[in-house]
Amino acid sequence: MSLTPNRRSLLRGAFGGAALFAMGGAAAGRATAATGPSATQTYTGVLDSTALYFVSYNGLVNNNAFQKNGLLTYNGYQYAVWYAADRNATVARRALGSTTWSKVTVGHTLSTDDSHNVISAGISPSDGRLHLLMDSHSSGYSYVKSVAGLVTSPASHSWTAAQFGSVQTSLDGVALTSTFTYPQFIVSPAGKLQLSYRTGVSGNGQAALAEYDGSSWTNLGNWTSATGTYTDTHGSSTARNLYLHGLDYGADGTLHVFGTWRENAGAVMCSSGGLTNHDTVYVSSTDYGRTWKNSAGTTVGTTGSTLVSVTSTGLVVDSLNPDHALMNQESQTVDSAGLPHALISYVPGRFTQCVTDYVAGRTAYARPFHVWKDSAGTWHKTEVPVAMSSSQRSQLVLDAYDNAYVVMPYGRIVAASSSSSWTDWAVLYDGTSTLNAFGEVVVDHTRVAQDGVLSFMYQETSTGTTTPSPLHVIDFQLPV
């Protein structure tokens, strides 16, 4: 995501700063698109032959896509986090190009069999620390940070448990909230490590931000509201939360966020077996998450004071009612021109106008959709014509030429070229029968811009209900 040089800088370095970003048409600002998408497998390795395994909320604690930073790359090394069979929080690293992973545990064991309680990793460039947030679902959390310089000078630091500090229940004394969920780390253009999280519970929570400046944490506060009334043809709801698809900085320093609202009241659904998720919304910030604007550039919120709400104007970029099992926390990214892209998935109306069982309905009928904004400010949506065959999430990345790749459950890679305005979707790789992946995968969003490698972590389906199973990392070379 934001730990790496942006795609624009990389392209300029590679191509001598030519006029790669001339304006014009829907593809304005896009890198030259003469090269189409491709994915060549270059590596597969086992992180843990007996990783912890249990199914909860239809997912695995080691492979929830909303984890975002379960696999990340920085300064020539790749890092992975997971829970081992003995429930110990584990972190590993390898030098890029190496097949050997070094592993350590950090002194925390998973408290409960809840797949929300993932480990998320972040890096603070200013002091070279690796940060881990662990084991939370509308609860307290556990936090560990490494010694300074561990990731900025990796070769000079041994990979041992002694490199990590004691487990804390606050961020160096900053408590945040007792109802903490969904940690996501990003690095701002100012070089500060930012932490996105939810305070509250499903259907009644708020998105919030904290920030680390290299010496201390500051809680910036909530920026979305749980209040306001949402009404559809079935009924009304007066509480909700905004589930984020991610947070990504563009080359110009703009922070982009897509999300979907989840209502607290089931009265808004056609069936109690569905999901109350509705609408794809978009906001951006040009001051590192302090103030928020809608797609038209109108200010709609200020972190810590005037909050973005379901009644804020101009948020919705793709309208959808709660009857189609719209997935929360799917995926997003930003292209070389600084234009935002999202991946969403739901059951299209041609199959049904009322999903009565979201797991069964999504598995049978859900399709992914690519949503993006062009340089004129117009939003576009294209169906990715490959069935999800899963209730779970996919991930979206762009290569050096802004070709799009969707990594679907079971390890399937589907791609489209930027030259087609992302309409020529085709399957490049199908690991369904060979990988034996359970479902969702964790994509290393930081690595693509560094060396053009699409790397993701997946866990094999267990031979039993809770029998530990192998956890893998697999790499694919994309066009550079």
N, C-alpha and C positions, 0 to 999 in steps of 0.2 A: 504494500500500500504506500506508505509515505516515508519509509526508511531509506529509500533509494534515490539516486538521481532521477529526475523526471524524464519522460520519454523524449521530450523536446531537446533537452541537453544532450542526451545520448545520440540522437540523430544528427545534431549539429556537429558533434565530435566525430561521428563516423563519416559524414558526408561533407565536411568542410564548411558548414554553415550556409550552404546554398539556400535559395529562396524556396524552402520546402513548405512554407506556410502561407502561400499566396491565397488571398481571399477569392471566393467565388463559388456559388451554388451550395447545395446541401452539404457537400464534402469540404467546404472551405476550411483551410487550416490543416487539412489532413496530410500526413506524410505521403510521399509518392507511393502509389498503389500498384506499381507494375508487378510486385511480388505478391502472390496470393497465399492463403494459409496452407500450412503443412505441419505435421507433427511426427517426428522420428524418435522412437524410443531409444534412449541411450543408457539407461541405468534402471535397475530395480534391486532393492535391498531390504533386508529384514531389520527393523528397529528392535523388535522384541518378539520372540517366538511364542511367548505366553503373556500377552497383554490382558489386562482386566477386561471382562466381557459380561455385560448384562444389558438387556433391552429395556429402556424406559422412555416414555413419551415417544415411542416408535423410533428411538435413536440410541446411539452409543455415546458414552461419555468421552471416549477418545476420538470420535469422528463426527462431531456436530459441526456443520458448516458455519454456523453463526459464531463459532470459536474464533474465526478469522486468523488469529496469530498463533495457531498451534504449530505452525511450520513457517519459519522465516529465515531470511538470508541477510547477512551484513558483513562487509569488509572481508570477503573471501571465505566465510564460513556459513554453514547452514545449521540451524538449531531446530530441535523438535521437542515437544513436551507431551507427556501422557502419564496414565496411571498403570503401574505394573500389576501383576497378578496379586501381589501382597498389598495392593492399594496404595503403595508409596508413589508420591509425585516424583516423576523422573524427567530429567532434562538431558538431552544429548547434543553433541555437535560433531560435525565433520568438516574438513577442509573441502572446498569445492573441487571436484575431480577425484576425490578419494571415495573409496567404498567402505571405509572403516569409520564407524561411529563410536565415540566415547560417551559413556553414560554415567550419571551420578544421580543420587536421590537428594532431596533438599529438606527433609525433616518433617514432611506433612503426609498424613494418610487420609484418603477420601473418607468422609464421614457417613455418607449415605448413598444408596443405590439410586441416584437421580442423574439422568444424562445431562441435565442443565449445568451440573457442577463441574464444568470443564476447567482446564488450565489455559490461561491466555498469557502470552509473552510479549514484552515490549522492550525497546532499547532506547536509552537516553544518550544521544551522541555527545552531549556536552561533557559527560563524565565517564562514558563507556561502560555503563552498568546494564545488566540484563535484569528485567523486572518480571515477576511471575505473580499473577492473581489466580486464586484457586478456590474451588469447593464452595460455591454459593448459589442459592436459588431463593430469592426473597428472604435472605437471612444475613448473618454476618459472613465474613470472608477471611481468607488467609492470604498473606502477602509476604513475599521474599524478594530481596534484591541482592545482586552480586556485589563483589568488591568493585571499586572503580577501575576502569581500564580493561576489564575482562574481555569485552567485545571489540574495543578499539586496538588492543594489542594482544590478540588471542594467542599468538605463538609464544609469547613470553609468560603466559599464565598456564599452569597445569590445570587439568580438568578434574577437580576434586571437590568434594562436599565443602571443604574449607573455604572455597571461593564464594560461598553463599552465606548470608547472614541468618540470623534466627528468624523463625516464623513469627509474624506479627498479625494482629487482628485490627490493625489500622494502617494507614499510610504514614509511617514515621510519626504517629501521634494524631494525624488527621483522620477522624473516624468515618466521615462521609455519611453512612446510613446503616441501619440495622436490617434493612430490606434490600439487599444488594443483589443484582443479577446482570448478566451479559456484559462482562468487561471486554472492551476493545481498545487497544493502544494504537495511536498514530503519532507521528512527529510533525509538528507545525513547521512552516518555512522559517520560523524564527529559531528553530533547533530545539524547541521545548517538547518534551514527551507529554502527550495528552491522553487522558483516560476517559472514554465514554462508558456510561453505565446506566442502568435503570434503577430507580428507587421506587418501591411499592410492589404491587403484585400484578399478575396478568389481568388486564381489563381495568386496572385502576393504578396506574403508575406514571412516572415521569422520566424523561430522558435528562441526563445530567452530565456535566463535564468537570474533571479535575485536571491539574497541570503541574508538571514537575520541571523546575528550572535548572536542575543540576545540583541543587543543594537542599531544596525543600518542596513539599507538595502544597498546593492551594486548591481548595474546593471552589470552583467557579460557580457552581449551583445548578439548579434545574433550568431547562430551557423549553420544555413542553409542558402543557397543562393536561390534567386528567378530567377537567370539568367542562361543562357545556352540554348542550342537548343535540343528539343526532337522531333524526327521524327518517324512517323509510316506510314502505308500504305495509310492513308488518307491525311496526311499533316503534318505541323510542328507547334511548339509553342516555343516561346522564353521567356516565363515567367510562374511562377508557385509558389505553396507553398507546403511544406511537412506537411501533416496532421499527427499528432502523435496519435498512438493507446494508448499511455500512457508512463510513466516513472517509472521504478521499480528497486530498488537495490536488488541484490542477497546477499547471506550470506557472500560472499567474498568481498563485497564492490563494485562490478561492477555494473554500471548503464546501464540498458538495455532499448532500445527504438526501437519499430517498427513504421512504418508509411507507407503512400501511397502518391504519388505525385498527385496533381491536377493541370492540365494545364489551362492556361488562354485562349488559343485559341481553339474555338470549331472546328477548322479545323481538329483536331486529332480524331474526333468522326465520326462514320458512320451515326449518326442522331443527330439533335440538341436537341432532347428530352432526351438524355442520360446524363451520367456523364463523365467528362474528367479525372476522377481518374484512375490511372494505377499503377501496380506493388506493391508488398509488399516488403519494404526495411527494413534493420536492421542495427543498429550501436550500439556500446557500448563505455563506458568510464570508466577508472579505476582511474580517478583523479577528480571525482565529477563534470563531465560535462565540464571540461576545454579542453580536447582533445578527439577526436572521432576516433574509429577504425571500420573497416568493419568486416564481419564474419570471415575472414581469419586472423584478427589481424593486418592488415595494417592501419596505420594512414591515415585518409581521411579528417580530419578537425580539426581546433582549434577555440574555441569560441572567437569571437571578432576579428578574423583575417582571416585565411584561412578557408573558409566555405564549409560545405558539400553541394554538388550540384548534379543535375541530371546526370552530366557527371562524377562524382566520381566513382572510380572503385570498383567493388565487393559489391555494396549495395543491389542488388536485390536478395531476397531469394525465391520469388515466382513471376514468370513473368506473367503478364496479361495485355492485351491491354485495351484501354478505352471503348470498346464496350459492356462490361458486367456489367455495373452499380456496380462496386466495391465500397463498402461503406468506407467512411473515419471515423477515430476516433472510431474504434470498441473497441477492448479490448486486454489486454496482462497481463502476470504474469511471475513469476520465480519459479521454483520448488526447492525442498530441496537440490538438487545437484548444484544449481546455474545455471541451464539451462533454456533458455528463451522459452516461449510459447506465441502464439498469436491466436486470433480468428478473422477471416476475413469472409466476406460474399459477394456473387455476384451471378449473373445468369450464371450457367454453360452452356458451348457451346452446350450441348445436347438439350437444349431448344431453343436457338437462338444464332447466332453469331453477332446479332445487336439489342441491346435494344433500342427501339425507344421512350419509355416513362419510365423513371427510377422508378417512383413511382408504376405504374401499373405493370411493368416488374418484379420489385423486389417482390411486393406483390404476384404475381402469381408464380414466379419461383425461387426466390433467395434461396440459401442454405448456411449455415454456414460451415466453414472449420477450422480445428484445425491444426496450423502450429507449429512445434517444432524442436529444435535442440538436437541431441543426444551427448553423451560424446565424440564421435569420430569426431564431427564437421559436421555431415551429417544432412541436413534438411529433414523433413518429413511433409506430408500434408494428412489429412484424412477428408473426408466429413462427417459432422454430418448429419445423414439421417433423418432430420426432417425439413419440409418446414418452412421458415420464416413466411409466410402468413402475411407479413408486409414489409413496405419499410424501417423499422427502424433497430436499433442496438441491439445486444445481449452483454452479459458480461460473462467473464471467471474467475473462481476462482479454486484454488486447495486446497484440505483438507490436514490433517496431514499425510496422506498416499500418497499424490500426485495424488489421484483420481481427475478427472477434472469434473467441473460442469459448464454448460452453462445456464445462465438465459436469456431466450428469451423473446421477446415482449409478452405482456399479462400475464406475470407471469408463464411461463412454465420453468421447470427445467429438463434439459437433462444431463446425466452423463455417464462417461466412467471410467473404472478402469485403474490404472497405470500398473497393472500386465498384461493387454492385450496390453500394449503400446498404450492405448487410442483408441481402435478400437471397443469396445463392447458398443457403445452408446445406451442408452435406456431412455425413459421418466420416471422420478421419480415423477413428480408433474405437473399437468396441471390446472392452475387457470383460464383458458380462460373463462369458463362459471360462475365461482363463484366470481372472484375478480372484474370483469367488468373494468379491467385496460385499460387505453387508448392505451398504446403501450409500449414504452421504460420504463425501471425501473432504479433506481439509487441504485447500490449495495454498501454496506459498505465493501470495500476491506480491511479495517484495522481490522475488527473484527474476521475473520475466524481464523487467527493465534492466537488470544487471548483466545478464548473459544470454537472454533470449531463451531460457529454459522454463518450460511449464513443469512444475514439480508438485506432486500431491501425495498426501498420506492417506492410506486406506487400511481398514481392518477386515480380515477374513471373517466370513460367517462362521460362528462356532458350531462344533459338532454336538453341542448340548445347550442347555438353557443358560448356564453360567460358566461353562468350560472356557478357560482362557484361550485366546486364538492369536495367530501372528498379526503383527502390525508392520506395514510396509511403507516405503517411500519409492515412488517411481518417477522418472524424469523423461521428458520429451523435448527435443530440440525444435524450436520454432524458427522461422526466418529471421535473420539478423542483417 
